[in-house]
């Protein structure tokens, strides 16, 4: 029951924050509501037992993209209201209709799905299998054994991208 209560709470938080993001005219407030949207999604991931996805959501979206967005707003020296006002003038009724239609289809499918009849749920109920409490140790073991080479190659690729970006920025300033 407490899990259901938290799920409803974070769902409402995501809904309210995303609606505020859509209707606000101040871009800094929009970035703040985007922060609450991302944190709510991360909390839902944690409630579903996908703690690695929850941590990744916070690190990548809250720690990276949102900070980049705020610095972009601060460094462009534009009036925050000008950016949103121009964008709101371009919003069409058709896009709202498509969004409402997709949401309706999603809600309909959630209510019409017989969750007890899904094969993987039946198998877990028959074998008394439960999802382990944390996926991070299993994922860490897999990354350091089976997927060590791709993990290292991605790290090297990110380092090369970082060095290349630094060199390009340095050339533009001289």
C-alpha positions as semicolon CSV with decimal commas, in nm:
position;residue;x (nm);y (nm);z (nm)
1;X;0,000;0,000;0,000
2;X;0,284;0,239;0,081
3;X;0,447;0,161;-0,255
4;X;0,122;0,250;-0,431
5;X;0,099;0,576;-0,235
6;X;0,453;0,677;-0,331
7;X;0,388;0,583;-0,694
8;X;0,078;0,803;-0,703
9;X;0,265;1,086;-0,531
10;X;0,556;1,082;-0,775
11;X;0,319;1,042;-1,070
12;X;0,130;1,353;-0,962
13;X;0,462;1,534;-0,907
14;X;0,571;1,448;-1,262
15;X;0,235;1,553;-1,405
16;X;0,222;1,887;-1,221
17;X;0,587;1,970;-1,293
18;X;0,556;1,886;-1,662
19;X;0,235;2,090;-1,695
20;X;0,406;2,383;-1,523
21;X;0,700;2,338;-1,760
22;X;0,464;2,362;-2,054
23;X;0,266;2,664;-1,939
24;X;0,526;2,884;-1,767
25;X;0,661;3,193;-1,940
26;X;0,986;3,213;-1,742
27;X;1,258;2,985;-1,874
28;X;1,436;2,957;-1,539
29;X;1,115;2,836;-1,375
30;X;1,077;2,597;-1,667
31;X;1,424;2,457;-1,594
32;X;1,332;2,418;-1,227
33;X;1,013;2,232;-1,313
34;X;1,217;2,014;-1,550
35;X;1,437;1,932;-1,251
36;X;1,134;1,812;-1,053
37;X;1,012;1,613;-1,353
38;X;1,347;1,435;-1,384
39;X;1,366;1,368;-1,010
40;X;1,012;1,226;-1,011
41;X;1,098;0,992;-1,297
42;X;1,410;0,886;-1,110
43;X;1,202;0,813;-0,800
44;X;0,965;0,597;-1,005
45;X;1,263;0,402;-1,137
46;X;1,380;0,347;-0,780
47;X;1,033;0,231;-0,673
48;X;1,029;-0,018;-0,961
49;X;1,357;-0,171;-0,842
50;X;1,569;-0,026;-1,123
51;X;1,806;0,162;-0,899
52;X;2,078;0,183;-1,164
53;X;1,836;0,362;-1,397
54;X;1,737;0,593;-1,111
55;X;2,097;0,691;-1,042
56;X;2,168;0,726;-1,415
57;X;1,863;0,951;-1,452
58;X;1,990;1,180;-1,178
59;X;2,350;1,188;-1,302
60;X;2,280;1,228;-1,674
61;X;1,968;1,440;-1,684
62;X;1,972;1,635;-1,359
63;X;2,348;1,660;-1,327
64;X;2,433;1,706;-1,693
65;X;2,162;1,824;-1,925
66;X;1,981;2,049;-1,678
67;X;2,303;2,220;-1,567
68;X;2,396;2,266;-1,934
69;X;2,054;2,421;-2,000
70;X;2,088;2,663;-1,709
71;X;2,439;2,768;-1,817
72;X;2,312;2,813;-2,172
73;X;2,039;3,044;-2,046
74;X;2,281;3,242;-1,832
75;X;2,549;3,277;-2,101
76;X;2,323;3,386;-2,389
77;X;2,222;3,708;-2,211
78;X;1,872;3,695;-2,354
79;X;1,556;3,785;-2,173
80;X;1,406;3,461;-2,043
81;X;1,055;3,568;-2,137
82;X;1,143;3,629;-2,505
83;X;1,246;3,268;-2,569
84;X;0,930;3,114;-2,425
85;X;0,695;3,371;-2,581
86;X;0,826;3,296;-2,931
87;X;0,791;2,925;-2,869
88;X;0,436;2,952;-2,737
89;X;0,327;3,135;-3,051
90;X;0,434;2,835;-3,262
91;X;0,242;2,572;-3,065
92;X;-0,038;2,430;-3,275
93;X;-0,363;2,278;-3,164
94;X;-0,279;1,966;-3,362
95;X;0,020;1,885;-3,142
96;X;-0,197;1,917;-2,833
97;X;-0,454;1,687;-2,989
98;X;-0,188;1,427;-3,075
99;X;-0,050;1,443;-2,720
100;X;-0,394;1,397;-2,564
101;X;-0,470;1,112;-2,805
102;X;-0,143;0,932;-2,721
103;X;-0,207;0,978;-2,350
104;X;-0,558;0,838;-2,388
105;X;-0,429;0,533;-2,576
106;X;-0,166;0,474;-2,308
107;X;-0,419;0,497;-2,023
108;X;-0,661;0,270;-2,212
109;X;-0,391;0,007;-2,266
110;X;-0,286;0,019;-1,901
111;X;-0,643;-0,039;-1,782
112;X;-0,721;-0,312;-2,037
113;X;-0,405;-0,514;-1,973
114;X;-0,459;-0,819;-1,756
115;X;-0,136;-0,797;-1,559
116;X;-0,180;-1,132;-1,384
117;X;-0,187;-1,318;-1,717
118;X;0,149;-1,193;-1,843
119;X;0,386;-1,491;-1,888
120;X;0,681;-1,350;-1,697
121;X;0,461;-1,258;-1,400
122;X;0,303;-1,605;-1,395
123;X;0,646;-1,768;-1,408
124;X;0,770;-1,555;-1,119
125;X;0,460;-1,634;-0,914
126;X;0,489;-2,009;-0,977
127;X;0,857;-2,024;-0,885
128;X;0,828;-1,772;-0,599
129;X;1,094;-1,563;-0,770
130;X;1,128;-1,203;-0,673
131;X;1,329;-0,924;-0,825
132;X;1,649;-0,873;-0,634
133;X;1,662;-0,556;-0,427
134;X;1,953;-0,400;-0,614
135;X;2,068;-0,431;-0,974
136;X;2,388;-0,231;-0,929
137;X;2,613;-0,512;-0,792
138;X;2,504;-0,746;-1,071
139;X;2,558;-0,476;-1,333
140;X;2,899;-0,385;-1,190
141;X;3,007;-0,748;-1,197
142;X;2,897;-0,783;-1,559
143;X;3,072;-0,460;-1,663
144;X;3,400;-0,569;-1,505
145;X;3,393;-0,926;-1,641
146;X;3,192;-0,991;-1,958
147;X;3,177;-0,635;-2,088
148;X;3,516;-0,500;-1,977
149;X;3,647;-0,426;-2,328
150;X;3,339;-0,229;-2,446
151;X;3,333;-0,046;-2,112
152;X;3,697;0,062;-2,153
153;X;3,646;0,156;-2,520
154;X;3,352;0,380;-2,432
155;X;3,565;0,545;-2,163
156;X;3,846;0,608;-2,413
157;X;3,597;0,743;-2,668
158;X;3,453;0,986;-2,413
159;X;3,805;1,100;-2,320
160;X;3,890;1,163;-2,688
161;X;3,566;1,361;-2,731
162;X;3,646;1,570;-2,424
163;X;4,001;1,645;-2,544
164;X;3,878;1,726;-2,897
165;X;3,613;1,963;-2,765
166;X;3,870;2,137;-2,546
167;X;4,105;2,181;-2,842
168;X;3,827;2,321;-3,062
169;X;3,723;2,571;-2,797
170;X;4,086;2,672;-2,742
171;X;4,138;2,738;-3,116
172;X;3,831;2,962;-3,135
173;X;3,952;3,187;-2,852
174;X;4,290;3,262;-3,010
